[in-house]
């Protein structure tokens, strides 16, 4: 799907982003992909996520920071000291022309800065304020800090209830980032809806989302099922897992998983594919009601384990796919860069860092036939565009130098980097 530079659904939309880490940052990246002009405002210390990739042994230098670049692609970067009058004045100049103010700054900090919605809505009635938080804007945890490892995964029930129950078992280790990104996708929806409504009313709005609230929505099927009145229970043991939806170890020490929803219709097909057609017609096993019985589940899980161990994962996937059974091999994160499916859909792509080194990164999966795939434009270096952005907002070169002398603004010296992307 080739890029069409003449079609950008959010072209002309100006977004001021004051954020750190993943949730708000990835929201801004997705909006930039669709044409918005996103200006990322940072302190001189920079977004914490600039240094976080070292946790995963990924480079995070100024000219090679692929994970930061991926979450902040397409933006321009400016460094302002909002504790100085000059820095705050520049912030307000940008907000006066902005369509969206995107932030994950906590409410009390925004209030101290005068950048909370109550402090901005009268001054900028067309402005849409979009904020993401940990636990929501009300309740006993409203002021608590929150990363998705806790507010999304741990607080929602996922970590405890999705562990493998058994001797020596322990809760699932939280994955860093997915909860943030899902929350950001929801916030993108709220922002674009508010922008559409503003075309009718001329007025802005305050939209928000939280990691905890998004997690409850994502896991609501399990949460509702476990209400006292219904009584479904977690964690699940291997013995009480559904044989039609559990993973099984294969001959080559990989795992294959199927999902069947219409048991009475699909069970005989699955059993034929597995080479045990007699199980498909046996009335002890061929209905959903029968398969809910603990002793039946235990037997089928043990029998299937023996069957799957006779072939490799690829062999089983080929057999199951021919039978039109939903299935796949359990992948590993490291498989991404070799995934034919990911390359075919351009979900992943190779990029060049400013120092000339290459990485394989992931794109958001949302597509527009008219827009095509947005061109890659790496994230901004810290303070890379400070002077250029300030000039756009009416500052003279002399005024900018005065701000820099007072540490109200910082411009990066980019002359030391030889491979800068000129599209930024």
Secondary structure, DSSP 8 states (H G I E B T S, - for coil): ----TT--TTTT-EEEEE--SSHHHHHHHHHHHTT-EEEEEE-TT--THHHHGGGGT---BTTB-HHHHHHTTT-EEEEE-TTSHHHHHHHHHHHHH-SEEEE---HHHHHHHT-SHHHHTTT-TT-EEEEEESS-SSSTTTT----HIIIIIITTTHHHHTS--STT-------SSHHHHHHHHHHHHHHHHHHHHHHHH---EEEEEEHHHHHHHHTHHHHHHTSTTT---SS--STTS-TTTSEEE-TTS-EEEEE-S-HHHHHHHHHHHHT-HHHHH-TTTSSHHHHTSHHHHHHHHHHHHHHHTTS-HHHHHHHHHHTT-EEEE---GGGGGG-HHHHHTTSEEEEE-TTS-EEEEE------TTT-S--------TTTTHHHHHHHTT--HHHHHHHHHTTSEE---GGG-S---TT-
